[in-house]
Amino acid sequence: MIKILDKITADGIAAGEVIERPASVVKELIENSLDAGASIIHCAIEQGGIKKITISDNGCGMTPEDAELAFARHATSKLSQISDLDHIITMGFRGEALASIAAVAKVRLRTRRIGAEQGHEVIIEGGKIISTQSVGCPEGTQIEVRDLFFNVPARYKFLKRDQTEQGYIADLISRLALARADISFRLTAKQKDIIHTPGNNNLLSAIYVLYGRETAEAMVEVNYQLEPIKINGYITTPQVTRGNRSRQVVFVNGRNISSKVVNAAINEASKTWFMKGKFPSLVINLEIPLNLVDVNVHPQKTEVRFWDEQIVFRAVYHSLIEALETGATAIKGQFESKKNNTVEPLVLNEKQETTVSTAKQTEFDYQPQSTNSLQTEYNYTNERLYPVEQAQAFIKYQDQTSEKSEDQTTNLRQITNEDTTSELAYLLEARLIGQVFQTYILLEFQDNFIIIDQHAAHERIIYEQLRDHYQESKKEPFPKQLLLTPLSMELTAHELSLVEENLAEFEHLGFELDIFGDNTILIRTVPSMIRDVKDPISAIQVLVDSLVDQSFFREDKYDQILHGISCKAAVKANDNLSFSEMKQLLNDLISLKNPFHCPHGRPLIINLQQTDLEKLFKRIV
């Protein structure tokens, strides 16, 4: 039988379409603050927003009449007739956010119009107005939402742990801050700042605060027009990549959206620039005439419909290709200038690095670094810029230079007393010639010329050691090796929340981490089997990415994660190795179960016979 639902039930169903978790509440309330013309927005949360969310802004405020009417269903100041949907410029417009929130939480609103002598307070619980009164309060609006889903236990049980919910909120506010670099956003939890953007109307400055220096320095500008679309923003060059798409943020007219056609264009543009499984970070905004895009196709306004998807695809694709080509030209110019000793790579100056994360920051300029510092030493390969170890690398190079004067005919048998049944046991008798291109290890054995890829070999060694420990003792923690000097690593607020929630799991894997300052962690230990790791930060990033992808510690994804750690922890191409390091690597390689391929399946050893070389030189036909 058909019947009309009561108001509480109807409001609860409507709330389910809009309010999934605390982050949904934050989104709706901040969008209202944006529409109210706020330039400063502060979000304070308790227990991941489940216990309490407070949004304060310095916007225009509301009259007492509007403050009460705002909680009615379909009450809005954003439009008055259906034709207005073709020209929506505000973030919210349906008039159901406050009503939906109030239906499933305890809400207190305090608001005061600019210039008004006093403000107004409305208290509402479970959709029922409890009280209204005049109060003293700052200009603008403050909304406090407590005990989310207190009256809907079925929804409450689907909420995740506090740190996880906090991470969702941090990710949301980060995206809003990237959309509106002209507004200062602040997120606090436990009386500590999680996010605080300057609001200086400089997108690159916001990127620096939210994603860190490395990402900001690798960004190149996107500026492209294909009528009637304009695209602006930034994308990282192939120097800095991610293991997932979590830092690919797309806006349409300032609204963060998800679009299959835009994602397809990004993927197509990235194909020939980025390795498989590696993704650029990017922040782009598509400016499209309002009547050519429909934002009213999803209750949470996260999806849009375009009037012509082909034009959108072409615009996004060509905008990114043009930016990447411009970035490659700039890097090539730096490469040529470096060879001529005329210009140094561009980095942030010291003043900018220490002040850009404050709300008072107003500039984000680049300055050339001193040409006399060891920190400006770079290797250049394939016309792309690759940073290497700084002072320590220089000292190590000096040690290696002197070490190579020792007898280079020593074979591997002299560094091991153990017999082996490995198919590569003959390498124990081989003469180690040395290293070529700082990438390949060369050996001679009888009439064989042997070439080994140092990265692929070391990657295989680390992978088998990690895998064997995991398979033999899944419940036992990985043995740890203390780093001489702890390393710091910048994370986004969302990533930091996830890491903080899973510190025990990181330690189980041999990585002891400490939370240190704003969005920074300290790496104190690494698994002992990768004690000679060249880049612990990249190894940790693999685990962070897996947290974001929700694959961390999943049995079916564990092998893939070990692959990633091994790849990042292994020596790289362009790493100088001493003779003792090469010998140790080869000795470890011989003991492996599969010493012929890296974990990704690439060959790591090539054997050329003397006759192969003689044919190349036409000594024999």
N, C-alpha and C positions, 0 to 999 in steps of 0.2 A: 504494500500500500504506500502511496506517495504522501509525504507529510513535510511540512515546513520545519526546518531545524531551528532550535532555539538559538539565541544570540551567542551564548557561550560556546556551544558546539560549533557553530558556523565560524566564529572568530578563531577557535582552535584549529580548525581545518585550514583556514586562510593562513594562519601563522605557520603551519607546516610547509606551505609553499614558499615562504619567504625566510623563515628562521630555522636553520638547521642546527646551528651551534653558536657559541659566543661570537665568533668572527662574523656571523651573519648580522648580529645585532650591531656590532661595531661598524660594519659596512653601511648599514642603513642610516645610522646616526651621524656618521662622519659625512656622508653624502648630503644630509640635511644641513650640516654646518657649512659645507662648501656652497650650497645653494643660498645660504644666508649671508654669503659674502665674507666669511671669516678669513683672517690671514694667519691666525694662530689657533691650532687645534691640539688639545691635550687629551690623551686617552690613558686612564689609570685603571688597572685591573687587579683583581684578587682571585687566587686559585684558578688561573687561566681564564678568567672572565665568568666562570660558573657562579661564583659567590657574588661578585660585584663588578660592574663596568661603569665607569664614570667618564662621560665625554663633556669637555668644557670648550667653549669657543668664544671668540670676540666678535661674533656676527651681529646682525641687525636686531636680534631678539624678537619677541612677540608681545602683542597686547594681551591682557587677561582673557579677552574673549577668544582670540586665536589659540591661546595656550590650551584652553579647554576643548575647543573644537578640533584641535589637531589630533585628538585621540579617537575621533569618530571614523568609521570605515569610509573609505573613498572620499576623504576630506583633503583637499590639496589646494595650494596656491599656485601650482605650476601650470595648470591648463583649465579651460572652462568648457571646451567643446571638442568633438572628435577630430576636427580638422587641425587642432593644435598639435596632434601627434606627429604631423608631418614637419614640425619645426621645433622639436624639443631641444632645448639647449641646457636644461637643468639635469642634474644627476638623478633625482627622484621625480616622479610625476604621478604615480598611481594613487597616492594618498592612503596607503594601507600599512606602511612601515610601523608607525607608532601604535596603531591599533593592534597589529599582529604581535608586536613586542609586549604590549601591555596585557595581552590575552594570556601570556604564558610566563609572566614575571611580575615582580613588584617594582613599580616605577615611580620615581619622584622627579618632576620637572621644575626647574627654577629658571625664569627668563625675565629679562628687562630690556625694553627698547632703548636705543641710544637716545640720551637726553631725558628719559623718563625719571621721575623722582623716586619711584620704587618699583620693585618687580612683583612677580606673581608666581605662586607655587601650586602645582597640581600633584596629588598623590593618588595613584591608581594601582589596584592589585587584581590580577586575574580578570582584567577587563572591566572592573567596577571602580568608579571614582569614589575614593575614600574621603578626600577633603580638598578644598581649594581655599587659598588665602593670599593676602598681600604680604610680601616679605622684602627684606633688604637683601640685595644680591648685586654682583657686578653686572655691567652691561654685557649683553650677549645671552647665551643659553648654556645651562648645565643640566644634563640628564643622567640620572643614576638608575641603573638597572640591577636589581638584586635577585638572587635565588632563581636563576633561569630554569624553566620547566618544573617549578615547584609543584605545579598542579597537573603536570603531564608526565607521570613516572615512566610511561612507556618510551617517551623520547629521551628522558634524562639518562636512562641506562645505556643509550647508544653514545653518550659523550665519552671522549677519551681522557687520558690522564691530564692533569693540570698543565704540565710542561708542553704536551702535544697541542692542547688547545691554545696555549700562549703562542706557540710557534705559528699556528694558523693566523692568529691576529697579527703577529709581527710581519708575516708575509703579506697580508692584506694591506697593512699600513705602508709597508715598503713600496708596494705598487701604486698606492694612492699618492705617495710622496713623489714618485717618478712622474706621475701624470701631472702633478701640480708643484713644480719646483719653486713657484712663487709663494708657497705657503709653508710655514714652519710646523712640522708634525712632531709630536712628542709622545712616546709610549713609555709608561713606567709600570713596574711591577715590583712589589716588596720595597717601595720607595727608592728604586734604582732605575735609572734611565736605560731602556732597551734600545730605543731609537730616538734621535733628536736631529732633525734636518734643519739647515740654516734658513730656508725660505727666501733665498736671495735671487730667485728666478734664473738660476744657472743649473741646467740639467746635469752637466758634468760634475758639478759640485755635489749634487744629490747622489749621483752614482758613486762618487768617491766615498761619501759617508756610509752608504748602504752596502756597497760591494767591495770596498777597499781600494787601496792604491794601485795594486797590480792590474786590476780590471780597468780602472779609470785611465791609467797610462796607456793601455792597449787599445783604447777606443778611437775610432775614426768617425768623422761626422757623416751622417746620412742627410742629404738635402736634394730632393728630387721632385719633379713635377710632371705629371701626365694628366692633362685636363680630363676631368675636373678635380683630380686628386693631387694633394700636396703631401709629401712625406718628409718628416724631420725626425732626427734622433741620432743614435750612435750604435755602432757595432764593433766588436773586438776583431782585431786581425788574427790570423792563425797562430800567432805567438802565444796567445792565452786562450785556452779552450776549457770546456767543461765536459763531464761525463754524462750530462743530461741536459734537458731544455729548461731547467728551473729558472734560469736567468734570461729567458727570452720573453720580454714583456711587450705586448702590443696594445695600443690604444686607438680607438676611433673617436675623433672629436673629444679627446680627453677622457674617454670611458674605457676602462680595462675590459677587453673582450677576448673570447676564444673563437677562432674561426678556422675551419678546415682549409679554406682556400688560401688564407694568409699563411698558415703553417706550411702548406704545400709549396708556396712560393719561397718561403725561407729555406726549406729543405733543398729545393732545386738550386737556389742561388749558392748554397753552402757546399754542394757536392764536390766541385772541383777545387775548393779552397781548403776544406777541412777533412782530416782523416775520418774513415768510417768509425762511428761510435763517439766522435768528438763534435762538440757543438759550440758555436759562438755565443757569447752573451750579447744581447741587444735590447735596446729600448727605442721603439719607434712609435710615432703618432701619425695616423692617417687623417688628414683633414678632408672631409667629404661634405658636399652640400647636404644640408639636413634632410631635404626631401628625397635624397637618393639612398638613404640608409634607414632601415627600420630597426629601432632598438626595443620594440615592444613584442618580442617573440619569445621571451623567457621570463619567468616570474622574478628571477634575480638579476635580470638585465645583463647577463654575462655573454649572451650570444646576440648576433645581429644578422640582418639579411641585407645583402647588397643588391642594387638594381642591375649590376652587370659584373659578375664574378671574374670574367676574363680580363676586363680592364683592371680590376683590383689586383689580380694575379700578376699581370705585366708590370704594373706600377711598383709593387713590392719587390718583385724579382730584379728589375733593372735598377731600382734604388740601391739595393744591397750590392749588386755587382759593381756598380759605379763607385760606391764607397770603398769596397775592398780593393778595387784597382787603384783608386787614389791612395789608399793606405800602403799598397805594395810599392807604388812609385815613390812615396815619401821614405819608406824604409830603404829602397834602393838608393835614393839620394843620400841618406845617412851613411849607407855602406860605402858609396864612392867617396863621400867627404871624409869618412874615417880613414880610408886608405891614404888619402892625401893629407891627413892630420890637420884638417882645417876646422871641422865642426864636430862637437860632441853630441851623443844622443841626448834627447830632451827628457828631463825628469822634473818632478815637483821640487820646488825649493823648500828649504827647511821650515820657513815661516808658514808656508801654505800647508805643509804636512801636519803641523801641530795645531793649526787653528781652523782647518776646514770643517772639522766635525762639530763646531760650536754654532749656535744659532745666530751669532753675530757675524759669521763669515760672509763676506760680500764679494770676494773675487776668487777666481780660480785660473791663474795664469801659469804658463810654463816658462821655466828659465833653464838655460844651458848649465850643465854641471861642470865643475872645475876639470881642466884637462890633465891635472897632475895627480889626481886621486887614483889609487889602485882600484877603487870601486867602479871606475869607468872602463875597466878592461872587458872587452867583448870578443867573442868568436863570431865569424860571419860564414854562413853556409847557405848556398843556393840563394844568395841575395836576401836572406832573412836574418833578423837579429836574434841571437841567442845569448842570454846572460850566463856567465860561468862563475865558479867560486871566486871570491875576491882575494883578500890578503892570504888566506890559508892556501888557496890554489897557487898563488905565486910562490909561497914557501915550498909547497909540495913539488912544484915544477923544478925549483932549484935542487931539491933532494933527488928527484928523478934524473936530472941532468948528470949529477955526479955519479949516481948509481949505475947509469948505463955504461960507465967506463969499465965496470967489472967484466969478467970473462963471460961473454954472451954465448958460448958454445955449451954451457952447462945444460944437461938435459933434466927432464922432470924426475927421473929415477932418484936424483939426489935429494929431493924434498919429501920423499915418502918411503917408508920401510914396509908398507903393506902390499901384499900381492892382490891382484884384481883379476876378475874374469870378464871385465867389460870388453865390449867389441872395440873400444878405443884404447885398450891397454897399450897398444903400440906407441901411443903418444908419450908414454913414460920414457921411451928411448929416443924420442924426437929431439932435434935441435931447435930451441926457441930462437927464432931470428929477431922478432920484435913486433912492433905495432906500426900499421900504416893507416894514414888518414885519421889517426886517433879513433879508429873504429874497428879495425880488423887485426887479429893476431895471426902472425905468420910463423909456420914451422916447416922444418925439412926432416923427412924420414926416408932413408934409402933413396928410391927414385920417385918419391911423392912430395908434392908441394901442397901444404895444408893451409886453408884459410878459415878462420873462425870468427864469426860475428860476436864481438864481446858483449853487446847488449843482449842479444838473443840467448847466448850461453848463460850469462848471469841470471837472466830472467827465468830460465828453466831451472837453474839450481835453486833459486829462492822458492819458486813455485813448488817444487817437489819436497823441499824441507817443510814448508808451511802445510802442504797437503798431508804429508806423512804424519806430522804431529797431530793434525786435526783428526785423521782417520784412526790413529792408534789410541788417542786419549781425548775424545770429544769433550769430556767433562773437566779435564785438567786445563788450567790456564797456560797460555804460552809463556815460556821462559822469557824474562825481560833483561834488556841491557840498558843501563843508565847512560843517558847522553851527557857528555862532558859539560855542555852548555845547553840549557833548555832552549827550544825554538818556539817563537811566537807565530801564530797563524790567525789571520782575520777571517771571520765568518759573517754571514748575514744574521740578523736577529732571529729569523726563523731557524736557520741551521744551528745557531748556538742553543736554542731551546731544545732541539732534538738531541744534540750532543750531551747537554746537561742531563737529560733524562736517561741517557744510555751510557753514562760514564763507566758503569760496571762492566758492560759488554766490551767497551774499548779496552779496559784493563785486562779482561779475559784474553783478548787477542794480543796482549803484550804492549799496548799503547797506554801509558799512564798520562792522563791529561789533567790540567788544572784550569779552571775558569779564571781569567786574568783581565780585569778591566772591561772596557766597553767592546763587546763583540769580539773578544780575543781569547784564545786558549794558549796554554803553554804545553808543549810536548816534552815530557821528561824522560820517557823510556820508549824503546822500540823492541819488537821481538828479537831475541838474541840471534836468530838465524839470519836476520837482516841488519846485523850490527854495523856493517860497512855501508849501509844505505846512503846513497848520494843525495836523496831528496825525500826526507821523511814527511815533509808537508804535503807533497803530491800523493804519497801513500795514504795519509790520513784523509785527503780529499776524496779518494775512492770510497772510503767508508762513509764519509759525510754525504756524498752523492747517493749512496745506497740507502741511507736513512731517508733522504728526500723522496727517493723512488719507492720507499717502503719495502725494500728487498733485503734490508740489513738483517743478518742472522737467520735468514730463511734457508732451509735445507736445500731447496732446489736452486737457489741463487748463490750458494756459498762458494762453489767452485769458481764461478764467474768473478766473485769478489776477490778470491785469492789470485786469480789471473791479474786483476787490476793492481793489487798491492805489489805483486811481483814485478810488473812492468814499470811501475813508478819507482820502486826501490832499487832496481838494477842500475848498473853503470850505463851510461848513455853513449851514443856516438859523440865524438869530440871530447871524451873524457880521457885525459892522459893516464896511462897505467904504468907503474914501475914494473921491472922484470919480476920482482917477488910477487907483486899483485897478479900479474899474468900467470905465473906459475901456480899460484894458489887457485886461481879460477879454473885453470885446466885440470888441476888435480881433483877439484870438486866435481867438475864435469864428468870425469872418467867414472866416478862412483854412482852416477845416476842410472835410473831404470830406463829412461829414454833420453840419451844424450845427443839426439840428432835433430830435434825440432823444438822450437820455443812453444810456450803454451798456446799460442795462436796458430800453430801449425807451420810456421815459416822454417825453412832449413837453417841450421846454425853452423854447419860445417860443410865445406866444399873441398874435395880432394882432387888435385890435378897431378897426373903423372908426368914424368919428364918428357915422355913422348908427345904429350899434349902441347907442351911448350915448344918443343922442337918443330912440331907441325905449324904452329903459329908463326914461327920465325923461318919457315920453309927450309929448315935443315933436313927434314925428311918430307917426302911427299906421300 
